[in-house]
Amino acid sequence: MPNEVECPQCQHTFDSGEVPPVDPGVVRWLTEELTWSGQEPTERMYSDYLYSAGDAPVSRHRFVQDLAYLGVPETRDADGTCFLTRK
C-alpha cells in the first residue's frame, strides 16, 4: 500500500513514491509571465495559465500540486472559494 503524504499548507495528498517532477510549463508561467503577490482566485490563475500553455497544459489538479510544491499553496475561504497565495 503506497504512503500518502499531505501538504500541511494546502492539504493536497499525493503518493510519496510517485511524486512527478514539476511541469516546466507551470514553472515558466510562474516565473516569466506572472508577477503577483497575495491571494488570487485559483480559477482565474488557472485560466491565465491555460491561455499561455499552448498545446500541452496540465490539469487543474496538477497545476495546483505543482504550485504547492513551488511554495504557492492553495487555500479555501469560508465560502469554499479557492485561492493561490504567493508571498
C-alpha positions in Angstrom: 0.0 0.0 0.0 1.5 3.4 -1.0 2.2 6.0 1.6 0.2 9.2 1.1 1.7 12.5 2.1 -0.4 15.5 2.9 0.9 19.0 2.3 0.5 20.9 5.6 -0.4 24.2 3.8 -2.9 23.1 1.1 -4.0 19.6 2.3 -3.4 18.0 -1.1 -2.4 14.4 -0.8 0.0 12.5 -3.0 1.8 9.2 -3.1 5.2 9.7 -1.7 6.7 7.2 -4.1 5.2 8.7 -7.2 5.6 12.4 -7.0 6.2 13.6 -10.6 8.6 16.4 -11.3 7.1 19.9 -11.6 5.9 20.6 -15.1 8.2 23.0 -16.9 5.2 25.0 -18.3 3.9 25.7 -14.8 7.4 26.9 -13.8 7.6 29.1 -16.9 4.2 30.6 -16.2 5.0 31.3 -12.6 8.4 32.8 -13.2 8.2 34.6 -16.5 4.6 35.5 -17.1 3.2 36.4 -13.8 4.4 38.9 -11.2 1.9 39.0 -8.4 1.8 38.5 -4.6 -1.0 38.0 -2.1 -4.1 36.0 -2.9 -5.7 35.4 -6.3 -8.6 33.1 -7.2 -7.3 29.7 -8.4 -9.8 29.6 -11.2 -8.6 32.9 -12.7 -4.9 31.9 -12.3 -5.6 28.5 -14.0 -7.4 30.3 -16.8 -4.4 32.5 -17.3 -2.1 29.5 -17.3 -4.3 27.7 -19.9 -4.1 30.7 -22.1 -0.3 30.8 -22.0 0.3 27.0 -22.0 -0.4 26.4 -25.7 -1.0 22.8 -26.8 0.2 20.9 -23.7 -1.4 22.3 -20.5 -1.6 20.2 -17.3 -4.8 19.5 -15.4 -6.0 21.9 -12.8 -5.2 19.4 -10.1 -1.6 19.1 -11.4 -1.3 22.9 -11.7 -2.3 23.3 -8.0 0.0 20.4 -7.0 3.0 21.9 -8.8 2.4 25.4 -7.4 2.1 24.0 -3.9 5.4 22.2 -4.4 6.9 25.6 -5.6 5.7 27.4 -2.5 2.4 28.8 -3.7 -0.3 26.9 -1.8 -4.0 26.8 -2.5 -6.3 27.8 0.4 -10.0 27.9 0.7 -12.1 30.6 2.3 -15.2 30.2 4.4 -17.4 30.3 1.2 -15.4 27.5 -0.4 -13.6 29.7 -2.9 -10.1 28.5 -3.7 -7.2 31.0 -3.7 -3.5 30.7 -4.6 -1.3 32.6 -2.1 2.1 33.9 -3.2 4.4 35.8 -0.8 
